[in-house]
Amino acid sequence: MLLLTLFKKELYSVRHYDRQIAICFAIFAVAVYVGYILAVLLQDRAEDYYSTVREIILSNPFGQGLPENIFLFILGRNALVSFTALVLGIFTYNIWPVTILLLNGAMSGFAAKMQAVLFHHYTFQIWLFGLLPHGVIELGALFLACGASFYFGGLRRQGEFIWGRLLGTYFMLVLPLLVLAAAVESFITPLLIHRFLL
C-alpha cells in the first residue's frame, strides 16, 4: 500500500516537468532523423555495418561473448544510462542528458534504416516489430529521467534540496519502466522479429 501511494505521488509530480519531457522527445526525434539521413547516404555500406555490429555483439573486451542473462544485461545497461542522465544532468547543466538523447536517437535512426536495407524490409516495419515494442517503454523511461534532470537541476540552482525527490523519481517511476522494457526486449521482441522480420 505504501509503495502504491509513493508511486501515485511520483506520477502526479510528473506534471511539474512534462514540458521538459516534451523537449527531450523533440531532441530525440531530431537525432533520429539525422541518423536516418546518414544511413540513407551510407546505405551502400550496409554489409560493413552488419559485420561491425555482429562483431561488437559477439565479443567484448573480456572475450566472454554474449552475457548469459540478456534480461539483466539489458536492464543493467539501461538503468545505468538513465541514472547517469538523471544525476549527471544536474551537474553538467543538462549537457549529459542531451548528449545521451542525441546519441540514442541518431543510433536508432541509423540502425533502423540500415537493418531495413539489410533485411529488405521497409523502415517502419523495423521500428514496428524490432524497436517499438520495448522502445516505447524504454524511451519513456529515458525521457522521464532526462526531463526530471532538467527540472531538478533548475530547482537545485534555486537552492532547493532535491536529492530525495530525485531518487524517488528514479526508483518509483524510471526503474520499474526499465524492468518492463527489458522484459519485453528479452522475451517478446525476439518473437516478433522471428515472426515478422526473418
Secondary structure as UniProt FT lines:
FT   HELIX           2..13
FT   HELIX           14..17
FT   HELIX           18..41
FT   HELIX           43..45
FT   HELIX           46..58
FT   TURN            61..62
FT   HELIX           70..91
FT   TURN            92..94
FT   HELIX           95..119
FT   HELIX           123..125
FT   HELIX           126..131
FT   HELIX           132..157
FT   TURN            158..159
FT   HELIX           163..169
FT   HELIX           170..174
FT   HELIX           175..187
FT   HELIX           189..196
//
